[in-house]
Amino acid sequence: MKKIEYKGLKFLYIVLFCYIILFFIDTNNTLISLKTFLNILSTLVPIFIFIILLTTLTNYYLKPKDIIKHFGEDSGNKGIIYAVLAGIISHGPMYAWYGLISELRNKGAKDELLIIFFYARAIKIPMLPFMIGIFGIPFTIIITIYILLFAIIQGKLFSKLYKL
């Protein structure tokens, strides 16, 4: 039978132990620290719940493999939109996508669209509420627009330079 490790719980117990020790050493500052922690936690919990729900809905309704098949030479602007959307909704480590990207490239997917896909991965829908909570709506909108704009520019630029 496989032994289950609870590394997160070990960390929690260490932190609790430290709080107990610090409570006896400096009660006032420990209570201030605990109150600050609880305030931060109460702010983040609704964001985390929203992120979990958004990730669940995204994974259920949008499948990256269904979108990514539209990356052919004749895809035009529709291909750019699909590349951006696929990049945004893709999950997991990038190296997990290398095999699929290589296969798509071998089957005729445009390099421009694959590059746009790579850059658009910097935007994560589930993390946007968290980003808004920390940085605010204007910052989040501006940085998201920049990422999208430069994803497309990088794809187009590579396409032009690669033909040289």
Protein Blocks (a to p, Z undefined) as FASTA:
>chain_A
ZZdddfklmmmmmmmmmmmmmmmmmmmlmmmmmmmmmmmmmmmmmmmmmmmmmmmmmmmm
pcfklmmmmmcfklmmmlmmmmmmmmmmpgcjfklmmmmmmmmmmnopafklmmmmmmmm
mpcfklmmmmmmmnojklmmmmmmmmmmmmmmmmmmmmmmmmZZ
